[in-house]
Amino acid sequence: MEAQHARSDYGLERVPGKDIQSRITALQESLVAESLDGAFLLQNVDVYYFSGTLQRAILFVPASGEPALMVIKSFQRARNESPLEGVYPLSGREAILPLLADLGHGAFKRVGLELDVLPAAQYIWFLKKFPQTAFVDVSPAIRSQRMIKSAYEIEQIRRATTVVDGDYREIRGRIREGMPEIEVDGLLAGLARRGGHMGVMRIRGWNQEMPTAHVLVGETGAGLSCCETPVNGIGITPAMPQGASFGRVVRNQPIYIDHGVAINGYHSDQTRTLVIGKLDATLARAHACSVEILKQLEAEIRPGIACSEIYTMAKTIADAHGLAAHFMGHGEGQVNFLGHGIGLEIDELPVMAPRFNLPVQEGMVFALEPKFIFPALGTVGIEDDYRVTADGLERLTLTEQDLLYIQQE
């Protein structure tokens, strides 16, 4: 049963105040550990994580004491949505200094900024307005903190996985031979929105974008693109070189669907391979290998194992099946990772990659996605979301892990 959470004046579900307070407390502990006087947060998802509202605002978190959410627009909504006590109207950036002075914040020696995402113009403005202050990148601390999920966050991800599972079940009954990829994509988008998907997939990486679904049939699934993912598709324009194309569903060719949903900001990310008829033997063997990889990882991952070792385990299985050249891409499109954290963004920590040696920790939530790409044939694979418990992995995604067959009348 879902927990009942407080709602805003618009009837929208609010983030629990206890979650916001625990997040602020944890960040302040990091600030003290780094000898910082405080941190200015400007990136929208970070502001939401620590305040519970995504209105246009700047959040100042001091190393001790109450944070100040300084809101440019809409102050009314921010005050109603955020459980923070210190919510103040802000006429513009120039008003930051006098407002903080009124709140008792004097000269700063060292202050944190989100330097992984902050635009240069914003950074330069802070340098000019605080000439005696040394600015330090606080992004690593924030991303590490967000890596461990609370019960509330896991609840939202579970809700998202339920919607994704329903979408796969319904789309299997609606896909028809000859249907364009973009039509299947549109159907999935409609199903997701009906289930409560917020409509976008948020990604932190610079210049990276992510649609709600990648629907790729046959050889379009092997198309190369700029994205830092193993499978991208070719899209319908160079202006968005990924995702569904004008290609059509064809019998005996893989229908690769990588579908995401975000509920109250929190993402689920799942991939399944579907087919009308029968897959080519090479593709069927590769798909079976992807399922074998996931089953093996589900059995062996425990808190303490290095994320890099998870990647190595998966690659070793692919190598043993003679599929190394097609594992996680092909040619210049091959990538060296197996999975990624999920939460308010689709590219959170941790990363299952060769040089990412952070140990798996209880409370992490991540997606594992062993996939195989074959030029001229297409892509097969699977992706599921997992929560790390003290005993190992709990699979959060619900759809069966087999190859999904579509029966045509």
ROSE-519033 format. One record per residue (C-alpha): y, z, x; residue number from 1. Coordinates in steps of 0.1 Angstrom, whole numbers, plus 5000, padded with zeros to 4 digits. Layout:
! ROSE-519033
<atom <Y Z X> NUM>
...
! end
This chain:
! ROSE-519033
<atom <5000 5000 5000> 1>
<atom <5034 4991 5013> 2>
<atom <5059 5019 5019> 3>
<atom <5090 5020 4997> 4>
<atom <5121 5016 5017> 5>
<atom <5158 5022 5007> 6>
<atom <5177 4991 4996> 7>
<atom <5212 4979 5001> 8>
<atom <5237 4972 4973> 9>
<atom <5224 4937 4972> 10>
<atom <5189 4950 4966> 11>
<atom <5177 4941 5002> 12>
<atom <5153 4963 5021> 13>
<atom <5170 4985 5047> 14>
<atom <5156 4995 5081> 15>
<atom <5147 5032 5079> 16>
<atom <5173 5055 5094> 17>
<atom <5147 5074 5115> 18>
<atom <5137 5041 5132> 19>
<atom <5173 5033 5141> 20>
<atom <5179 5068 5154> 21>
<atom <5147 5068 5176> 22>
<atom <5158 5034 5190> 23>
<atom <5192 5046 5199> 24>
<atom <5178 5077 5215> 25>
<atom <5153 5056 5236> 26>
<atom <5181 5033 5247> 27>
<atom <5203 5062 5257> 28>
<atom <5175 5076 5278> 29>
<atom <5174 5043 5296> 30>
<atom <5212 5043 5301> 31>
<atom <5211 5077 5317> 32>
<atom <5182 5067 5339> 33>
<atom <5203 5037 5352> 34>
<atom <5234 5059 5356> 35>
<atom <5253 5038 5329> 36>
<atom <5281 5051 5308> 37>
<atom <5270 5030 5279> 38>
<atom <5262 4995 5268> 39>
<atom <5279 4968 5247> 40>
<atom <5255 4949 5226> 41>
<atom <5265 4915 5212> 42>
<atom <5234 4894 5207> 43>
<atom <5226 4893 5169> 44>
<atom <5190 4904 5171> 45>
<atom <5197 4933 5194> 46>
<atom <5226 4945 5172> 47>
<atom <5202 4943 5142> 48>
<atom <5175 4962 5161> 49>
<atom <5198 4991 5169> 50>
<atom <5220 4991 5138> 51>
<atom <5200 4977 5109> 52>
<atom <5226 4950 5101> 53>
<atom <5232 4915 5113> 54>
<atom <5269 4913 5103> 55>
<atom <5293 4900 5130> 56>
<atom <5298 4931 5151> 57>
<atom <5298 4946 5186> 58>
<atom <5277 4977 5190> 59>
<atom <5287 5002 5217> 60>
<atom <5260 5027 5226> 61>
<atom <5273 5055 5249> 62>
<atom <5249 5073 5272> 63>
<atom <5253 5103 5250> 64>
<atom <5269 5108 5216> 65>
<atom <5272 5086 5185> 66>
<atom <5272 5048 5188> 67>
<atom <5301 5028 5174> 68>
<atom <5293 4997 5153> 69>
<atom <5326 4977 5154> 70>
<atom <5325 4951 5127> 71>
<atom <5345 4920 5124> 72>
<atom <5329 4907 5092> 73>
<atom <5316 4919 5068> 74>
<atom <5325 4956 5072> 75>
<atom <5315 4963 5037> 76>
<atom <5280 4950 5041> 77>
<atom <5275 4965 5075> 78>
<atom <5285 5000 5063> 79>
<atom <5261 4996 5034> 80>
<atom <5232 4982 5054> 81>
<atom <5234 5003 5085> 82>
<atom <5223 5040 5086> 83>
<atom <5246 5046 5116> 84>
<atom <5275 5070 5108> 85>
<atom <5299 5053 5132> 86>
<atom <5307 5020 5115> 87>
<atom <5343 5008 5120> 88>
<atom <5363 4977 5110> 89>
<atom <5374 4956 5140> 90>
<atom <5402 4930 5137> 91>
<atom <5391 4912 5169> 92>
<atom <5379 4918 5204> 93>
<atom <5413 4930 5215> 94>
<atom <5410 4960 5193> 95>
<atom <5379 4973 5211> 96>
<atom <5397 4992 5237> 97>
<atom <5421 5012 5215> 98>
<atom <5392 5019 5190> 99>
<atom <5370 5033 5217> 100>
<atom <5399 5053 5231> 101>
<atom <5404 5068 5197> 102>
<atom <5367 5078 5197> 103>
<atom <5371 5096 5230> 104>
<atom <5356 5070 5253> 105>
<atom <5377 5067 5284> 106>
<atom <5373 5047 5316> 107>
<atom <5339 5033 5323> 108>
<atom <5323 5031 5358> 109>
<atom <5290 5013 5349> 110>
<atom <5283 4996 5316> 111>
<atom <5254 4975 5303> 112>
<atom <5256 4940 5289> 113>
<atom <5229 4916 5277> 114>
<atom <5233 4893 5306> 115>
<atom <5202 4872 5298> 116>
<atom <5218 4858 5267> 117>
<atom <5255 4867 5269> 118>
<atom <5278 4835 5270> 119>
<atom <5298 4833 5303> 120>
<atom <5331 4833 5283> 121>
<atom <5322 4867 5268> 122>
<atom <5312 4881 5301> 123>
<atom <5344 4869 5317> 124>
<atom <5364 4885 5289> 125>
<atom <5348 4919 5296> 126>
<atom <5355 4915 5333> 127>
<atom <5391 4910 5326> 128>
<atom <5395 4938 5300> 129>
<atom <5375 4963 5321> 130>
<atom <5385 4955 5357> 131>
<atom <5374 4989 5371> 132>
<atom <5340 4987 5354> 133>
<atom <5307 4974 5370> 134>
<atom <5286 4955 5345> 135>
<atom <5248 4958 5347> 136>
<atom <5221 4938 5329> 137>
<atom <5207 4960 5302> 138>
<atom <5184 4933 5288> 139>
<atom <5153 4943 5307> 140>
<atom <5155 4978 5292> 141>
<atom <5161 4965 5257> 142>
<atom <5133 4940 5259> 143>
<atom <5109 4966 5273> 144>
<atom <5118 4990 5245> 145>
<atom <5114 4964 5218> 146>
<atom <5079 4956 5232> 147>
<atom <5064 4987 5216> 148>
<atom <5064 4986 5178> 149>
<atom <5069 5014 5154> 150>
<atom <5048 5018 5122> 151>
<atom <5077 5002 5102> 152>
<atom <5077 4972 5125> 153>
<atom <5039 4967 5123> 154>
<atom <5042 4970 5085> 155>
<atom <5066 4941 5084> 156>
<atom <5044 4920 5107> 157>
<atom <5014 4927 5085> 158>
<atom <5034 4915 5055> 159>
<atom <5041 4883 5074> 160>
<atom <5005 4877 5083> 161>
<atom <4995 4880 5047> 162>
<atom <5020 4853 5037> 163>
<atom <5007 4831 5065> 164>
<atom <4971 4835 5054> 165>
<atom <4981 4826 5018> 166>
<atom <4999 4795 5031> 167>
<atom <4968 4783 5050> 168>
<atom <4946 4789 5020> 169>
<atom <4969 4769 4997> 170>
<atom <4977 4741 5020> 171>
<atom <4940 4733 5025> 172>
<atom <4939 4724 4988> 173>
<atom <4970 4702 4990> 174>
<atom <4965 4681 5021> 175>
<atom <4953 4646 5014> 176>
<atom <4943 4617 5036> 177>
<atom <4974 4595 5043> 178>
<atom <4999 4623 5037> 179>
<atom <5027 4623 5063> 180>
<atom <5029 4652 5087> 181>
<atom <5064 4659 5076> 182>
<atom <5053 4662 5040> 183>
<atom <5027 4688 5050> 184>
<atom <5054 4705 5070> 185>
<atom <5077 4706 5040> 186>
<atom <5050 4720 5018> 187>
<atom <5044 4748 5042> 188>
<atom <5081 4756 5044> 189>
<atom <5082 4759 5006> 190>
<atom <5051 4781 5005> 191>
<atom <5065 4803 5032> 192>
<atom <5099 4807 5015> 193>
<atom <5082 4815 4982> 194>
<atom <5063 4843 5000> 195>
<atom <5095 4858 5014> 196>
<atom <5099 4840 5048> 197>
<atom <5135 4844 5059> 198>
<atom <5137 4807 5067> 199>
<atom <5142 4806 5105> 200>
<atom <5121 4815 5135> 201>
<atom <5142 4834 5161> 202>
<atom <5137 4828 5197> 203>
<atom <5156 4844 5227> 204>
<atom <5150 4817 5253> 205>
<atom <5180 4797 5263> 206>
<atom <5182 4763 5245> 207>
<atom <5149 4769 5228> 208>
<atom <5143 4763 5191> 209>
<atom <5113 4768 5169> 210>
<atom <5107 4753 5134> 211>
<atom <5086 4772 5108> 212>
<atom <5056 4750 5116> 213>
<atom <5042 4724 5139> 214>
<atom <5020 4700 5119> 215>
<atom <5004 4675 5142> 216>
<atom <4976 4650 5135> 217>
<atom <4955 4632 5161> 218>
<atom <4973 4618 5190> 219>
<atom <5008 4630 5180> 220>
<atom <4994 4665 5188> 221>
<atom <4992 4654 5225> 222>
<atom <5029 4644 5227> 223>
<atom <5049 4659 5255> 224>
<atom <5082 4676 5250> 225>
<atom <5107 4699 5267> 226>
<atom <5095 4731 5251> 227>
<atom <5079 4759 5270> 228>
<atom <5048 4757 5249> 229>
<atom <5015 4739 5254> 230>
<atom <5017 4719 5221> 231>
<atom <5049 4705 5208> 232>
<atom <5044 4672 5189> 233>
<atom <5069 4644 5190> 234>
<atom <5092 4652 5161> 235>
<atom <5111 4625 5141> 236>
<atom <5141 4622 5165> 237>
<atom <5151 4628 5201> 238>
<atom <5176 4653 5188> 239>
<atom <5146 4676 5178> 240>
<atom <5117 4664 5201> 241>
<atom <5090 4687 5186> 242>
<atom <5071 4693 5154> 243>
<atom <5059 4670 5126> 244>
<atom <5064 4633 5129> 245>
<atom <5061 4604 5105> 246>
<atom <5024 4602 5115> 247>
<atom <4998 4606 5087> 248>
<atom <4967 4626 5080> 249>
<atom <4937 4606 5091> 250>
<atom <4900 4613 5084> 251>
<atom <4881 4627 5114> 252>
<atom <4912 4635 5133> 253>
<atom <4924 4671 5141> 254>
<atom <4951 4684 5119> 255>
<atom <4968 4710 5141> 256>
<atom <4990 4735 5123> 257>
<atom <5010 4762 5141> 258>
<atom <5027 4781 5114> 259>
<atom <5051 4811 5115> 260>
<atom <5066 4834 5090> 261>
<atom <5092 4861 5094> 262>
<atom <5095 4890 5068> 263>
<atom <5125 4913 5071> 264>
<atom <5130 4897 5105> 265>
<atom <5095 4903 5119> 266>
<atom <5073 4873 5128> 267>
<atom <5037 4863 5125> 268>
<atom <5026 4833 5145> 269>
<atom <4992 4817 5137> 270>
<atom <4975 4784 5146> 271>
<atom <4945 4768 5129> 272>
<atom <4928 4734 5133> 273>
<atom <4918 4716 5102> 274>
<atom <4900 4683 5096> 275>
<atom <4890 4659 5068> 276>
<atom <4855 4647 5077> 277>
<atom <4842 4654 5112> 278>
<atom <4858 4661 5146> 279>
<atom <4851 4640 5177> 280>
<atom <4824 4659 5198> 281>
<atom <4848 4666 5227> 282>
<atom <4874 4681 5204> 283>
<atom <4847 4701 5185> 284>
<atom <4834 4715 5218> 285>
<atom <4869 4724 5229> 286>
<atom <4877 4742 5196> 287>
<atom <4845 4762 5199> 288>
<atom <4857 4772 5234> 289>
<atom <4890 4784 5221> 290>
<atom <4872 4806 5195> 291>
<atom <4849 4819 5223> 292>
<atom <4879 4828 5244> 293>
<atom <4895 4848 5216> 294>
<atom <4863 4866 5208> 295>
<atom <4858 4876 5244> 296>
<atom <4894 4888 5248> 297>
<atom <4891 4908 5215> 298>
<atom <4861 4926 5230> 299>
<atom <4876 4933 5264> 300>
<atom <4913 4939 5261> 301>
<atom <4922 4976 5264> 302>
<atom <4954 4995 5273> 303>
<atom <4958 4994 5310> 304>
<atom <4945 4958 5316> 305>
<atom <4971 4936 5333> 306>
<atom <4986 4908 5313> 307>
<atom <4979 4885 5342> 308>
<atom <4942 4893 5340> 309>
<atom <4941 4883 5304> 310>
<atom <4953 4849 5313> 311>
<atom <4927 4847 5342> 312>
<atom <4899 4857 5319> 313>
<atom <4907 4829 5294> 314>
<atom <4912 4803 5321> 315>
<atom <4878 4812 5337> 316>
<atom <4861 4806 5304> 317>
<atom <4878 4772 5300> 318>
<atom <4869 4763 5336> 319>
<atom <4832 4772 5329> 320>
<atom <4832 4747 5300> 321>
<atom <4847 4720 5322> 322>
<atom <4879 4720 5302> 323>
<atom <4904 4732 5328> 324>
<atom <4924 4699 5328> 325>
<atom <4931 4703 5291> 326>
<atom <4936 4740 5288> 327>
<atom <4971 4750 5275> 328>
<atom <4984 4714 5278> 329>
<atom <4977 4683 5299> 330>
<atom <4995 4667 5328> 331>
<atom <5031 4677 5331> 332>
<atom <5028 4694 5297> 333>
<atom <5004 4720 5310> 334>
<atom <5017 4756 5309> 335>
<atom <5005 4787 5327> 336>
<atom <5004 4813 5299> 337>
<atom <4981 4823 5271> 338>
<atom <5001 4845 5248> 339>
<atom <5034 4862 5241> 340>
<atom <5049 4892 5223> 341>
<atom <5061 4889 5188> 342>
<atom <5085 4909 5167> 343>
<atom <5121 4902 5158> 344>
<atom <5119 4872 5181> 345>
<atom <5089 4848 5187> 346>
<atom <5091 4851 5225> 347>
<atom <5091 4888 5231> 348>
<atom <5074 4907 5259> 349>
<atom <5047 4909 5271> 350>
<atom <5036 4874 5284> 351>
<atom <5000 4867 5293> 352>
<atom <5007 4847 5325> 353>
<atom <4996 4847 5361> 354>
<atom <5025 4866 5376> 355>
<atom <5031 4890 5347> 356>
<atom <5013 4921 5359> 357>
<atom <5025 4946 5334> 358>
<atom <4996 4966 5319> 359>
<atom <4988 4963 5282> 360>
<atom <5002 4993 5263> 361>
<atom <4993 5009 5230> 362>
<atom <5018 4997 5204> 363>
<atom <5023 4962 5217> 364>
<atom <5020 4933 5193> 365>
<atom <5013 4899 5207> 366>
<atom <4998 4865 5199> 367>
<atom <4970 4849 5219> 368>
<atom <4967 4812 5217> 369>
<atom <4940 4793 5236> 370>
<atom <4945 4756 5230> 371>
<atom <4932 4723 5244> 372>
<atom <4951 4690 5245> 373>
<atom <4936 4656 5249> 374>
<atom <4957 4624 5254> 375>
<atom <4949 4599 5226> 376>
<atom <4927 4623 5208> 377>
<atom <4949 4652 5199> 378>
<atom <4950 4690 5200> 379>
<atom <4927 4718 5189> 380>
<atom <4929 4755 5192> 381>
<atom <4936 4788 5175> 382>
<atom <4962 4815 5176> 383>
<atom <4961 4850 5163> 384>
<atom <4983 4881 5163> 385>
<atom <4971 4915 5176> 386>
<atom <4982 4951 5177> 387>
<atom <4971 4972 5207> 388>
<atom <4955 5005 5197> 389>
<atom <4941 5032 5219> 390>
<atom <4907 5017 5215> 391>
<atom <4916 4980 5220> 392>
<atom <4928 4952 5198> 393>
<atom <4933 4951 5161> 394>
<atom <4936 4915 5148> 395>
<atom <4965 4913 5123> 396>
<atom <4962 4877 5113> 397>
<atom <4937 4873 5084> 398>
<atom <4926 4836 5082> 399>
<atom <4890 4829 5093> 400>
<atom <4888 4817 5129> 401>
<atom <4865 4788 5123> 402>
<atom <4875 4751 5122> 403>
<atom <4889 4746 5087> 404>
<atom <4874 4717 5067> 405>
<atom <4893 4700 5039> 406>
<atom <4872 4687 5011> 407>
<atom <4885 4656 4995> 408>
<atom <4876 4647 4959> 409>
! end
